[in-house]
Amino acid sequence: MALVAMEQVVFGYDDVPSLEDVNLEIGAGEFVAVTGPNGASKTTLLRLMMGLLAPWKGKISLASRGTGGGKLTIGYVPQQIAAFNSGFPSSILEFVRSGRYTKGSWLRKMNARDHEQTELALKQVGMWHLRHRKIGELSGGQKQRICIARALAMEPDLLVLDEPTTGMDRESRFGFYELMKNQTEQYGRTVVMVTHGLDEVSPYLDRIIELERKEDGKWRCCTTTSCRGHFSPARS
Amino acid sequence: MEMLHYDFMQRAFLAGALIALVASALGVYLMLRRQALMADMLSHVSLAGIAAGAYLHWNPTLTGFAIAIVGAVAVEYVRRSYKTYSEISVAIIMVGGLSSAVIIMNLNQSVNKSFSSYLFGSVVAVNRTELILMLAVSVLAALFFILMRRPLYQMTFDEDTAKTSGLPVNWLSLAFSVVTGMIVAAAMPIVGVLLVSSLVVLPAALAIRLASSFAMAIGLSMAFGLGGVWSGLAASYAFSTPPGATIALILLAILLVGIGLKKGALRAAKRKNRLGQTGAAPDSPYEAARFSSTARVAEKGGVARMRAILAKAALSSLAVSMLLAGCGNGGSNDDAGTVANGDSPRKLQVAASFYPMYEFARQVAGDLADVTLMVPGGVEPHDWEPTPKNMALLSKADVFVYNGIVEGWAEQAISSAGSGGSRRRRSFFRARARDGRRRTGG
């Protein structure tokens, strides 16, 4: 069953449609990249998917239950520069642990599993040794890592990442792709990621969603390419 | 602790503590949500409510309270349409509130008489209604902050990720705004409309600089707020300065000292490093900062980081405020001399508001009473505000002689000074009867 499905979706800002005729389906456990030139409404597509924006027309359905049967959990990592609240007085540990807050009641006590998942997430992004630092003191790449860690700590059914590899060095990028692939394979999580580095990531992907201009040069639509098996990294 | 013998001072300390605690916790959230000026704006808007209340002969405290909440809700909606510039909503609502306040005040000239007590606060004249209001607001706000601490943390960091993780962010944000309006309205009698943001913003501004975790930021902010308000009250009692402004100045001093100490500590740490302190080599970030899909949770490990510098800075600023509070007690002893004691027959203690009232009382009483003037010569009795010393005088006096039209502050001062305390029977003489006032007023 598809986790996310969009049918004939139209959306735009002010009165000009910027996305039109969008049809796509993302199944549970897929690793999908969204790509396209600057201004192709990639972020908008993600926001529509998660229900942060409502479409003008068309239908968007998001599964209400996750793979485990519980309420669908979305771990969202926004584009870093736009969203990170640098002056926020918080330790990294506190910040990543806040990913656990949505599990169960707002008032429950943090249990062993919460601490475990927090630690695991911090280790997965290689930030465990810095966990007592203030989040405002971190570099751009480190901020990106702890945002990813917070999303991982949620044990999400759907991970949505908006250009997560901006500012990462080459080695880190490959480590990150490996980690995401592992998330889909080991836990059956779905990963949707906006990226420009298609050449590097495509060997790890299941599918690519590409936003491109239509012939009339006005509107953009969506094509999906399956990568698994017959996609060659040299395609670009 | 002589000042604590007075009912009005006890009330001031209690009210001040309640509001300081919730207002400074609120400040942390407001600052991080880029709404630091919201408190300032809401207090200006609630002036419109106070003016309307006075004009319609309703309780101005309650109408001001209601309008502050309405203003907070309005901000919430304006903010949604100017998402990236949330300070614009502040300007828009403030213009609306302040301009209607001025026009309503102008409709009824007699209204603006007692406005200085709203503008600059009169914590020593807090009456029972206001105290109950403050108590209710602080209990409600405390519950909100405690029960909602996790959702508030998530929403304050980033609304989008909070929304996608399933929080009802719109409702939470609205509730937060309503709580903000309530706290601001309840804080106004303490420092006044013009200085409300001192109570909300200053403790939070320092706490955010010093704290290494969110819980610590809230805790520090509350400690600074409480220390500032209490030492401000004590200093205002000792030096006979207006309480609202004294509190604001002390909060500012705490902020400056705190930032200075933090800077000093950082510089000292830097110098230590330069002197070739080897110590333990830092973890190599390059080695450790790797993505790992095979990471495992260990049983125990890692290093605990010392936060001694921050703790020290916090302690010293608290100590400064305690010191100031101590000053207050020491300085107030000379006050005890105003009550006649010993074996000579006790003279009647008379307080008079401004000079003509003083002269009148002196002529009537002759040498049978001690008459004290409250409003010093050359000061406009309209705009004058009683300091804690004056309130002490009023609360000790057997008789208070005042005009009743000119002194906007008198009624509140009497009700605040007159309840409880020494249990002596007191009389309040008004130079003119009520119906007389009406005739001259028309």
Interface residues (C-beta under 8 A of the other chain):
Chain A: R47 M50 G51 L52 K71 T73 I74 G75 Y76 V77 P78 A83 F84 N85 G87 F88 P89 S90 S91 E94 F95 S98 G99 Y101 T102 W106 L107 E116 E119 L120 K123 Q124 V125 G126 M127 W128 H129 L130 R131 H132 R133 K134 Q142 R145 R150 M154 V160 E171 S172 G175 F176 E178 L179 K181 N182 Q183 Q186
Chain B: V28 L32 L147 M148 R150 P151 Y153 Q154 T156 F157 D158 D160 T161 K163 T164 S165 G166 L167 A207 I208 A211 S212 S213 F214 A215 M216 A217 D283 P285 A288 A289 R290 F291 S292 S293 A295 R296 V297 A298 G302 A304 R305
